[in-house]
Amino acid sequence: MKLDAILWDYDGTIVNSVPKNIEITKSILSIVAPRLSGDNLPKCLLSEVAYHHANHAAKNWQELYVNYYGMTESEMQVAGTLWAEHQLSNTTPVKLFTGIDDVVRRLSSIPHGICSQNASKNIRNVLSEAKIDSFFKSVIGYDDVLGDAQKPAADGGLICLEQIFDSAENKTVMYIGDHEADVQFARNVQAAFGKKLTVISVAAAYSGAAPDDWSVKPDYIIRDPSELATICDPCL
């Protein structure tokens, strides 16, 4: 097996963005659903541990907003349109998980890409600051995909692959994410190509995810970024 590309989720996989995401969510709630701000802030926004639990329990961001934050469907839809803007304007710092920069450099002979629901400009800024931006041939964010085509729909992955390859047919790629929806996303990208593309799914458990409990199972689980090199080295 030869690995032709490594695709990544961003939040909870490359960076620990929980502190920033909590602050962004508080800001958006104060605009869209002020009844859920201040003393009425949802419990899952009161600590990083509580946020991790809710985020990994929800199937997607829509369910997180409605079932865990208590927003209505209409409030959730409006909140989604504000996310990218607030990500760019919020200055709460984020950090790469320890070892991410090392493993990306170690696997630099393979082109990397990102498929995320963060803002692509925001992602590129963080990669640049960490001096690993040159290894990522494509960065697809929330603002690069239509609202109803976000993960786990395959659209972002298809765009990412188009930017990396002239043709993704007969290629083997890996997708790494920290959420059950990321596994489903990998499966959907695979399904879009049928037998003409192989997509290997890797669950990043080092950010607090519990892949053993997921109904959609990944091909591999890593509990430290360095373990990715162990999986990939035989593929080089």
N, C-alpha and C positions, 0 to 999 in steps of 0.2 A: 504493500500500500504506500503510495506517494501522496503526501499532503501538499495541495496546491495553494491553499490560502487559510488563514485563521481569522475568523470574524468574531467580534466581541460585542457583548452588551457593555454599557458604560457604568451607570449607577449601580453600586453594589457589586460590581465585577472588576472594574478597573480602579474606580475611586470609591472612597467612603464619603458619600454625599449626603448622608442622613442629616447632619446638623443644618446644612444649607437647605435641604428639602423641607425640613420642619419649618424653618423661617419663611420660606417661600409660601408654603401652604397656609401658614398663619396670615400672611399678607393677603393672599387670595381670598381666604375665608372672610376677612374683614371687609372686603369689597362685595363679594358675591353673596355671602351668607353671614352677615354680622351677628346674627343670633347664635352662631357657633364660635364666636371669638371671645376674648377676654376671659371672664370667669366661667364661661360655658364652653371653653375649648375642649374638643374631643380628647378623651383619655389617651388615645394612641399618639397624641402630639405632645404629651407632657414629658416624655423621656425617649432616648434613643432606643432603649430596650423595647418599650411599648410600640414604637414606630416600626422596628424590625419585625415584631410579631405580627402586627396588622398587615404590613406590606407583603410579607411572605405568605400570609394566610389568604389574602385576596387573590383571585384569579387574574385580575388585571386592574389598571388604575381606575377604571370606571367603577368597579365593585368596591375598591378601596374608598373612593369618595362617597359613594352612596351608603354602603353597608357599615363602614367603620367611622367615617367622619359624620355621617348623618345628613348629607346633602340630598336634596331632591334631584330627580333626573335632569330637570331644566337647569338647576344650579350647577350640576356636574358638567353639563355641556358648555356652559359659559366659562367655568373654571378652566376647562381644557384649553380654551382659546387664549387664556391669559398666561399659561404656564411658560411658554418660550420667552415671552417678554420679561417676566419676573425672574427667570433664570439668568438672563443677561444683566439685569439691573441689580440683582442681589449680590452683595460683595462678601458674603460669608465664605471663608476659604474652604477648599476641599483638598484632600490629600490622596495620592495613590496608595493603594494597599501595599504594604511592605513586600517587596520582591517582584512587583509587577514590572518595573523598569528593567530589572535584571533578566527576567524571562523573555520579555519582548526583544531585548538586544540579543539574547542567546539564540532566539528563533528568527533572527532578522533576515535569514536567507529565504524565508517564506513571506509573501506579502500579507499585510494585516489590514483589516477593515473594521469599522464600527457600525452597528445597527442599533440605534438607541431612540428613546423618547425624550432625551434631553435636546437642547438646542445645539445644532452642529457648530455654530460659532463658539459657543461656550466650551464645547468639548475640545475644539482645536486650540483654544487658548490654554487650557490645562495641559494638553499634550505638549504644546510648545514650551511652556514653563518647565515641564519635566524633561525636556530635550529628547523626547521620543516621537515627536510628530512626523519625522521623516520616514518612519517605518510603516505609517498608516497611509495606504494608497487611496482609501475612500472613507469618508465619515458621513454617515446618513443619520440625521436627527429628526426630531418631531416636525420641524418646519420644512423638511424635504419630502414629506409624504402627506397625502390627503388625510383629513381627520378620521374618516371612516375606514382608512386602510393602514392604521397603525398596527404594531405588533399586537397579537401574534399573526396577523395577516402577513403574507409573504412579501408584500410590495417593497418594503425597505430593503430586504435582503436581495431581491432581484435587481434593484437599482445599484446596490453596493457591488454586486458581482459584475454588473455591466461596466462599472467604472474600473474594476481591477483587471478583467479579462476582455479580450476581443470576443471570445465565446466561452461560456462556463460549461459547455457540454463536455462530458467525459472527464470532469474534474472531481477531485475529492477535497472538500472543505470542512472545516471545523467551526462550530459556533459555541461560544462560552457565555453562559448567563447564570444569574443567581435566582431565577424565578421559574416556576413551572410553566409560565407562559413562554419563556425563552425556549424550553424544550419543544413546546407546540409550534413555536415559530420555526425552529429548525426542521421540524417534520413538514411544515407547510411549504417551506422553500424546496425541500426534497420533492414533495408532491407536485410542485409546479413544473419540475423538470422530468418527473418520472424516473426512469432508469438511466437518464442521461447525466445525472449528477448524484454524487454521494455526499450526504451531510452527516457529520458526526456531531452528536450533542454532548457537551460537557457542562455539568452543573458545578458552579463555584459555591462551595458551602462555607468558605471562610468569612463571609459577611453575615452569617447568622441563618442562612437558609437551611431547610431540613429536607433535602431531596429524597430521603428514604420514605417520606410520607406522601410524596407526590403521586398522583394517579397516572400521570404521563412520565415515564421513567427516562432519564438520560442514558447515554451509552457509557459515560464515565462520570465519576464524582471526584473533585479535587478539594482538599481541605486546607491547602496552602498553594499560593501561586507557583511555587517552585515545582510542584508535582506535575504541572503541565509539560515541563521539559521531558519528564520521564515518559509521558504518553507520546509526545511528538518526535523525540529523537529517533526512534526506529523508523519514522515515516520520512525522514530527510533523505 
